[in-house]
Every structure is written in structure tokens, then in C-alpha cells.
Amino acid sequence: MTFDVTIPVLNEEETLAEQVGILHSFLKEHFTTSNQWRIVIADNGSEDRTRAIAEELSQTYDEVFWVSVSRRGVGLALKTSWGQSEADIVGYMDLDLATDLPHFLEAYRAIAEEGYDVVYGSRLHRDSQVINRPFKREVASRVFNFLLKSYLGVRFSDGMCGFKFLRREVLAELMDGGAQNDGWFFSTELLTVAEWQKRKLFELPVKWTDDISSSKVQIIPLAKRYIRSMVELKRLKSS
């Protein structure tokens, strides 16, 4: 099966080339079939040299492409990238590669060989190994996932982990079912709607190394947006 790995980026000139190079080397080692995979850099409105570097990378590596997103928003970046894809599997991971790369092989097998529709990394699974996670972010993550379960009635353990892959053929129905947010909440919507639609979900315990220095997440503003988005998603389901 073919697959696209999307990397949403915003002002990442310092690390973009190095991290994409690491991911490219890993995929090249494990997937040797010609034209089986692509890395898609989704430039999310960067104001530094990110776009120029993405263009250079696409010229350096045959398997690296880039798309320009009209305005900021991780969900919008993913929808733009996946909407242009012709791959069997689409998904994304964060540029910091916080999720250990060998987990991608497990995610690929779950979809390509075991028939799952959606695979998501979980930092809250009992078998996960989480390194350098600040206490306040760990607490915020657990509170948020508790709210998801109690308010939206879902069972998945971690809606916020930046490591998700799915069969591209189910994407349109997930979006029609309510996965429409242009921000970070889009990835949580994917899992929520997939569960409501009784899709086959695979929970993947991961080794996750938090890169504190590169994080742009502001917990309080993000939490407020997430709560508003949860209310809106539940309203969509009820309508």
C-alpha cells in the first residue's frame, strides 16, 4: 500500500532540514519499493525560511513534496495535504519526531495487513514510555482526555498525540461526520467520529520523547479552544 506522511510546519527553519532528513532515511531503509511513499511538508503560513527550505528538500529528495497552506491551522494543513493525496494511507507526525520512528512500522502493518481503519499513538497507554514530559502538560493531557470521555462518550485513551494514520478512503466520511476543525482539534475529531461510526481503531502504545525547547503549545488558550470545539462537535452529532 502507498502512503503519505504529512509534517505540518510553522516557522521551523532551524530544524526542518535535519528532521526531514532523519525521517527520509528511516523510510528509505524500510520501504524500498519505488513510488510507495512520500513525505509532505505542509507549510502552515511560515514567516521565516521554512518555505524556501521545504522547496530545497523537495529538490534534494524525490520522495519529499511540499504544499502551501493559505492560513494557519494544523487541521487545515492536514486537510489540504490529504485532500491532494492519492495514497492508500495518509497520516501525520510532528516535526520533532517525538514518537519513536519504529512505531510507524507498527502503524503501517495495522492498516495494510491487519485491516484497521485508523491508528493512533497513545502516550497514556500502560505500555507507553514517556520521556521528558513536563508535569503540567501531563496533567493537562489527562484532564483533557477525561473530558473527552465524559462529554463525548469516547473510549480512546489519547486524543492529542501527534501521531495518527488512516485509510484515505474513510477520510471523506469522517469529515462529513464532523471532523472539520481547522486547528489542533481536527486530529481529535478524527478519532471521535471514527469511534462514533464504529470504525476499526488501533491504539498504539508509544515511546514518546517530549522536546520541551521546540514546543509552541500554550496550555490555557489551547484548552479553551478545545472545550469550545468539543461543544461544537457534540452539537453537530445531535443535529
C-alpha positions in Angstrom: 0.0 0.0 0.0 1.1 3.5 -0.7 1.3 6.2 2.0 1.9 9.9 2.6 3.4 11.2 5.9 2.5 14.8 6.4 4.6 17.1 8.5 2.7 20.3 9.4 5.2 23.1 10.0 5.2 26.7 11.1 8.4 28.7 11.3 10.7 25.7 11.6 13.7 26.9 9.7 16.2 25.7 12.4 15.2 22.0 12.4 13.3 21.3 9.2 16.1 20.0 7.0 17.6 17.8 9.7 14.4 16.3 10.9 13.0 15.6 7.4 16.4 14.0 6.6 16.1 11.7 9.6 12.6 10.6 8.6 13.5 10.2 5.0 16.5 7.9 5.8 14.3 5.8 8.1 11.5 5.3 5.5 14.1 4.7 2.7 15.6 1.9 4.7 12.4 0.1 5.4 10.3 0.8 2.3 12.3 0.2 -0.8 9.5 -0.1 -3.4 9.7 2.8 -5.9 6.9 5.4 -5.6 5.4 3.7 -2.5 5.7 6.7 -0.1 6.0 10.5 0.2 6.9 12.9 2.9 4.7 16.0 2.5 5.7 19.2 4.3 2.6 21.3 4.9 3.8 24.9 5.3 1.3 26.5 7.6 1.9 30.2 7.0 5.5 30.4 8.0 7.2 33.8 8.0 10.8 32.6 8.1 12.8 30.5 5.6 10.7 27.4 6.2 9.1 27.5 2.7 12.4 28.0 1.0 13.9 25.1 2.9 10.9 22.9 2.0 11.4 23.7 -1.6 15.1 22.8 -1.4 14.2 19.5 0.3 11.8 18.6 -2.5 14.6 19.1 -5.0 17.0 17.1 -2.9 14.8 14.1 -2.3 12.5 12.5 -4.9 10.1 11.4 -2.1 9.7 14.9 -0.4 7.0 17.3 -1.5 5.5 20.4 0.0 2.2 22.2 0.0 1.5 25.8 0.9 -1.5 26.4 3.2 -3.3 29.7 2.8 -3.7 30.4 6.6 -2.6 28.9 9.9 -4.2 25.9 11.4 -2.9 22.3 11.8 -6.2 20.8 10.8 -6.3 23.0 7.7 -2.8 21.9 6.8 -3.7 18.2 7.1 -6.9 18.6 5.2 -5.0 20.5 2.4 -2.3 17.8 2.2 -4.6 14.8 2.4 -7.1 16.4 0.0 -4.4 16.4 -2.6 -3.2 12.9 -1.9 -3.7 9.7 -3.9 -2.1 7.4 -1.4 -3.9 4.5 0.2 -2.8 5.6 3.7 -2.5 9.2 5.0 -1.3 10.4 8.3 0.9 12.8 10.2 3.6 13.1 12.8 5.1 16.1 14.5 8.4 17.6 13.1 10.2 16.9 16.4 9.7 13.2 15.8 8.7 12.8 19.4 7.1 9.4 18.6 9.9 6.8 18.1 10.1 6.2 14.4 9.9 2.3 14.5 6.3 2.8 15.7 5.5 3.8 12.1 6.2 0.2 11.0 3.6 -1.0 13.5 1.1 1.6 12.3 1.6 0.7 8.7 1.1 -3.1 9.4 -2.0 -2.4 11.4 -3.6 -0.7 8.4 -2.0 -2.6 5.4 -2.0 -6.1 6.9 -4.5 -6.2 9.8 -7.4 -4.2 8.3 -7.6 -1.3 10.7 -9.1 2.0 9.5 -7.3 4.4 11.9 -4.2 4.1 14.0 -3.3 6.5 16.8 -0.4 6.8 19.1 -1.2 6.9 22.8 1.1 8.3 25.5 -1.4 7.3 28.2 -1.4 3.5 27.4 0.0 1.5 30.3 2.8 0.1 28.0 3.8 3.6 26.7 7.2 5.1 27.7 7.0 8.9 28.0 10.3 10.8 28.5 10.8 14.5 29.5 7.1 15.2 29.8 6.6 18.3 32.0 4.2 17.7 34.9 1.8 20.4 33.9 1.5 19.1 30.3 0.9 15.6 31.6 -1.8 16.8 33.9 -3.4 18.9 31.2 -3.4 15.9 28.8 -5.0 13.6 31.3 -7.7 16.2 32.2 -8.5 16.8 28.5 -8.8 13.2 27.7 -11.0 12.7 30.8 -13.3 15.5 29.4 -13.4 13.8 26.0 -14.5 10.5 27.5 -17.1 12.0 29.9 -18.5 14.6 27.5 -18.3 13.0 24.1 -18.6 9.4 25.3 -15.5 8.1 23.6 -13.2 5.3 24.7 -9.8 6.1 23.1 -7.1 7.0 25.5 -5.2 9.8 23.9 -6.8 12.3 21.5 -3.9 14.7 21.4 -0.9 12.6 20.4 0.7 13.9 17.2 0.9 10.5 15.5 -2.2 9.3 13.5 -2.7 7.4 10.3 -5.8 6.2 8.4 -7.1 4.7 5.3 -7.6 7.6 2.9 -10.8 6.1 1.6 -12.5 6.8 5.0 -11.4 10.4 5.3 -14.4 11.9 3.4 -16.9 10.1 5.7 -15.0 11.2 8.8 -15.1 14.8 7.7 -18.8 14.5 6.8 -19.4 13.1 10.2 -17.9 16.2 12.0 -14.1 16.1 11.6 -13.9 19.7 10.2 -11.8 21.8 12.6 -9.0 23.8 11.1 -6.9 23.7 14.3 -5.3 21.1 16.5 -8.7 19.6 17.5 -9.0 18.1 14.0 -6.9 15.1 14.9 -9.1 14.5 17.9 -12.2 14.9 15.8 -10.9 12.1 13.5 -10.8 9.7 16.4 -14.1 10.8 17.9 -16.0 10.5 14.6 -14.3 7.2 13.7 -15.4 5.8 17.0 -19.0 7.1 16.6 -19.0 5.5 13.1 -17.7 2.2 14.6 -14.6 2.2 12.6 -11.8 -0.2 13.4 -9.3 1.7 15.6 -5.9 0.6 16.7 -4.4 2.0 19.8 -0.6 2.0 19.6 1.4 2.5 22.9 4.4 4.6 22.0 7.8 5.7 23.2 7.4 9.5 23.3 10.2 11.9 24.0 8.9 15.4 24.7 11.0 18.2 23.1 10.3 21.0 25.6 12.5 23.5 23.8 10.6 23.3 20.5 7.1 23.3 21.8 4.8 26.2 20.8 1.8 25.0 22.8 0.2 27.4 25.2 -1.9 25.2 27.5 -4.6 27.6 28.7 -5.5 29.2 25.3 -5.4 25.7 23.8 -7.6 24.3 26.5 -10.2 27.0 25.9 -10.3 26.3 22.2 -10.5 22.6 22.7 -13.5 22.9 25.1 -15.3 25.1 22.6 -14.5 22.6 19.8 -15.9 19.7 21.9 -19.2 21.6 22.4 -19.4 22.3 18.7 -18.7 18.7 17.8 -21.3 17.3 20.1 -23.8 19.8 18.7 -23.0 18.5 15.2 -23.6 15.0 16.3 -27.0 15.9 17.9 -28.2 17.9 14.9 
